[in-house]
Amino acid sequence: MKWRIIVIMICFPVSYLYSQTKSIAINNLKMAYKTFGLETRKANEPVIVFESGLGSGGGNFEPLFPHLPKNITGFIYDRNGLRESAIDTTVKTDADVVKRLHDLLSALKIAPPYILIGHSIGGAFIRLYAANYPAEVSGLLFIDPTDFMLTKEEDLQVKKSTSSVTGYQDIWTINLTGMLKDTAMPVGMRHEFKRASAESTPTFFKNYTSLPPLKDIPVTVLIAYNKRIEPYETEMNAKLKLGINIKPWWAALDRLRITHYATLIKDNHDSRLVLLPGYSHGIHHQDPKLVADAIVDVYERCVK
């Protein structure tokens, strides 16, 4: 599926767009960030705020920047413990992650409104931010987001309908447990995995189950659909004797994720859910221009 936008803008090289890494102390601990376009930002123009996936810093989004226009203002950062940001043991829940981002933006005097961009578990974080600080958020873009809305009953039904032994929530726990035991993993990343494990076990994403509906803002959801089965998935399935019928298992989970996100945005005008057949989880690496165009599209819908 090819993304189309109405407004044509000139793009500039990444080196032109964003600043060198800077840092600020929050809770007396270093947090690293980069910005672009702040110097020319006009009053009340949205700022694009990027929230990365599990264990990855803001640099994960850098493939997008050569494709973004000069007139957009953006902000990327490393969560505590990732890359150049210091570990903060007081950040124990996803709500703490969201509050820390809010405090960071406030300390830097980067005023809202914000358009939040979340990849993978970053999609859960931006949903939580929009719930906790709705007045600050003017738009959302989810990039192949984690299905934090998957219920235990749905997961059990997927196992039953696909004749599989292991469910998605089981795999989530297995992966996090394995990474926590890997002493070669950076300490900061293991701190993030520990927090994610506590947030999603024994009840999957327990602090997301009663969030208020999204306010009526533009939202785009990009979902990698009918993904190819990766060799590591087959190897893991065999090695750990997970008993997963991988292709129908993923197909059933995809259908649920599509339904969940479609329901999430059902009352949001000027919003869309885009299925990208054959794309990988890292959509923004596989096709950075498509994602950059989606960012510009959300931006234009927020400022019109």
C-alpha positions in Angstrom: 0.0 0.0 0.0 1.4 3.3 -1.0 0.9 6.3 1.3 -0.3 9.4 -0.5 -0.3 12.9 0.9 -1.7 16.1 -0.6 0.9 18.6 0.5 4.3 18.4 -1.1 7.2 19.6 1.1 10.9 19.9 0.5 13.0 17.5 2.7 16.5 18.3 4.0 19.4 16.0 5.0 19.3 14.6 8.5 22.4 16.5 9.5 20.5 19.7 8.8 17.4 18.6 10.7 18.4 17.7 14.2 20.8 18.9 16.9 23.7 17.1 18.5 22.8 15.0 21.6 22.1 17.2 24.6 21.3 16.3 28.2 19.5 17.6 31.2 19.2 16.4 34.8 15.8 15.1 35.8 15.6 13.7 39.4 19.4 14.5 39.5 20.1 12.0 36.7 21.1 12.6 33.1 18.6 12.3 30.3 19.7 12.5 26.7 17.7 14.0 23.9 17.9 15.6 20.5 15.6 18.2 18.8 15.0 19.7 15.4 13.2 22.8 14.3 12.7 24.3 17.8 14.4 27.5 16.7 11.8 28.3 14.1 8.8 26.8 15.8 5.8 29.2 15.8 3.4 29.5 18.7 1.0 26.6 19.1 2.5 24.6 16.3 2.7 20.8 17.2 5.9 19.2 18.2 6.6 15.6 17.0 7.6 13.5 20.1 9.0 10.1 19.4 8.7 7.1 21.8 10.8 4.1 20.9 10.2 0.4 21.4 11.4 -1.8 24.2 15.1 -1.5 24.9 15.8 1.0 22.1 16.6 4.7 22.3 15.4 7.6 20.3 18.1 7.0 17.7 16.0 4.1 16.4 13.9 6.7 14.5 16.8 8.4 12.7 16.1 6.7 9.4 13.0 8.9 9.2 14.7 12.2 9.5 16.0 12.7 6.0 12.4 12.4 4.8 10.9 15.0 7.1 10.3 18.6 6.0 12.2 21.6 7.4 9.1 23.2 8.9 8.3 20.3 11.4 9.6 20.5 15.0 10.6 17.3 16.6 12.0 15.7 19.8 13.6 12.4 20.4 15.0 11.1 23.7 16.4 8.0 25.4 14.4 6.6 28.3 16.2 6.1 31.6 18.8 3.4 31.3 18.9 3.4 27.5 21.8 4.6 25.5 23.0 7.9 27.0 20.3 8.3 29.7 21.1 7.3 33.2 19.2 4.5 35.0 16.6 5.8 37.5 15.3 3.1 39.8 12.3 5.2 40.8 10.9 4.7 37.3 9.1 1.5 38.0 5.9 1.6 35.9 4.7 2.7 32.5 2.9 5.6 34.2 6.4 6.6 35.6 7.8 6.5 32.1 5.0 8.7 30.8 5.4 11.2 33.7 9.2 11.3 33.1 8.6 12.3 29.5 6.1 14.9 30.6 8.6 16.3 33.2 11.4 16.2 30.6 9.4 18.3 28.1 8.4 20.7 30.8 11.9 21.1 32.1 13.1 21.9 28.5 10.2 24.4 28.2 8.9 22.5 25.0 5.3 23.5 25.3 2.4 21.4 23.9 0.7 20.6 21.7 2.4 17.3 20.9 2.0 14.7 18.2 3.1 11.5 19.7 4.8 8.8 17.6 5.1 5.4 19.2 6.8 2.2 17.8 6.0 -1.2 19.3 5.6 -0.8 23.1 6.1 2.9 22.5 2.5 2.7 21.1 1.4 1.7 24.6 3.3 4.5 26.1 1.8 7.2 23.8 -1.7 5.8 24.5 -1.0 6.2 28.2 0.4 9.7 27.8 -2.8 10.7 25.8 -4.9 9.3 28.7 -2.9 11.1 31.4 -2.3 14.4 29.7 -5.1 14.7 27.1 -4.9 18.5 26.9 -1.3 18.3 25.6 -1.8 15.8 22.8 -3.1 16.9 19.3 -2.4 13.7 17.4 -1.1 10.2 17.5 0.8 7.8 15.1 1.2 4.2 16.1 4.0 2.3 14.2 3.2 -1.5 14.4 2.2 -1.1 18.1 2.1 -3.8 20.7 -1.4 -5.1 21.4 -1.7 -4.0 25.0 -5.5 -4.5 24.7 -5.2 -8.3 24.2 -7.2 -10.1 27.0 -6.4 -13.4 28.6 -9.6 -14.8 27.2 -8.7 -13.8 23.7 -5.2 -15.2 24.0 -6.7 -18.5 25.2 -9.1 -18.6 22.3 -6.2 -18.0 19.8 -4.4 -21.0 21.3 -7.5 -23.1 21.0 -8.4 -22.0 17.5 -4.9 -22.6 16.1 -4.2 -25.8 18.1 -1.2 -24.1 19.7 0.2 -24.8 23.2 1.6 -21.3 23.9 -0.1 -17.9 23.8 1.2 -14.5 23.0 1.1 -13.4 26.6 3.2 -16.5 27.5 5.7 -15.6 24.8 5.9 -12.0 26.1 6.8 -13.3 29.6 9.3 -15.9 28.2 11.1 -13.3 26.2 11.4 -10.8 29.0 12.5 -13.5 31.5 15.2 -14.6 29.1 16.5 -11.1 28.5 16.5 -10.4 32.3 18.7 -13.5 32.8 21.2 -12.4 30.0 24.0 -10.9 32.0 25.6 -9.7 28.7 22.7 -7.3 28.3 23.4 -3.7 29.4 22.2 -3.1 32.9 20.0 -0.2 31.8 18.2 -2.4 29.3 17.6 -5.1 31.9 16.1 -2.4 34.1 13.6 -1.6 31.3 12.8 -5.3 30.8 12.2 -5.7 34.5 9.8 -2.8 34.5 8.0 -4.1 31.5 7.7 -7.6 33.1 6.2 -6.1 36.3 3.7 -4.0 34.2 2.5 -7.0 32.2 2.5 -9.9 34.6 0.5 -11.6 36.1 -2.1 -9.4 34.3 -1.2 -8.3 30.9 -0.7 -4.5 30.8 -2.8 -4.3 33.9 -2.6 -0.5 34.2 -4.1 0.0 30.7 -7.4 -1.9 31.2 -9.6 1.0 32.3 -8.2 4.0 30.3 -10.7 6.7 29.3 -11.5 6.9 25.5 -9.2 8.8 23.3 -10.3 12.4 22.8 -11.3 13.2 19.2 -7.9 13.9 17.7 -6.3 12.7 14.4 -4.8 9.2 14.8 -3.1 6.9 12.3 -2.2 3.3 13.1 0.3 1.5 10.8 0.1 -2.3 11.2 2.5 -4.8 9.6 0.1 -7.4 8.3 0.7 -11.0 7.1 4.4 -10.7 8.1 6.8 -13.4 6.9 7.8 -16.0 9.5 11.3 -15.1 10.6 13.9 -17.9 11.1 14.4 -17.1 14.8 10.6 -17.6 15.4 10.8 -21.1 14.0 14.0 -21.9 15.9 12.6 -20.6 19.2 9.4 -22.6 18.7 11.4 -25.8 18.2 14.1 -25.2 20.8 11.7 -24.3 23.6 9.0 -26.8 22.5 6.4 -24.0 22.4 4.0 -26.0 20.2 2.9 -22.9 18.2 1.3 -23.3 14.7 3.0 -20.0 13.8 1.3 -18.8 10.6 -2.3 -19.3 11.8 -1.3 -18.2 15.3 0.0 -14.9 14.0 -3.0 -14.5 11.6 -5.4 -14.8 14.6 -3.4 -12.3 16.7 -3.3 -9.9 13.7 -7.1 -10.0 13.4 -7.4 -9.2 17.1 -4.9 -6.4 17.0 -6.6 -4.8 14.0 -10.0 -5.1 15.8 -8.6 -3.6 19.0 -7.0 -0.6 17.3 -10.0 -0.1 15.0 -12.2 0.1 18.1 -9.7 2.4 19.9 -10.1 5.0 17.1 -13.7 4.4 16.2 -14.8 7.8 17.5 -11.8 9.8 16.2 -12.6 11.8 13.1 -10.0 12.2 10.4 -8.3 9.0 11.6 -7.2 5.8 9.8 -5.8 2.3 10.3 -3.4 1.2 7.5 -2.5 -2.4 6.9 0.9 -3.0 5.3 1.0 -6.6 3.9 4.4 -8.2 4.0 6.0 -5.5 6.1 8.3 -6.2 9.1 7.8 -5.0 12.7 10.4 -2.2 12.0 8.2 -0.5 9.4 10.2 2.8 9.8 13.4 1.0 8.9 12.0 -1.0 6.0 10.2 2.0 4.5 11.2 5.2 6.2 9.6 7.4 3.6 6.2 5.8 4.0 6.3 6.5 7.8 7.7 10.0 7.3 4.8 10.7 4.9 2.4 9.4 7.6 3.9 11.7 10.1 3.5 14.7 7.8 -0.1 13.6 7.1 -1.0 13.5 10.8 0.7 16.8 11.2 -1.3 18.4 8.4 -4.5 17.1 9.9 -3.6 18.5 13.3 -2.9 22.0 12.0 -5.7 22.5 9.5 
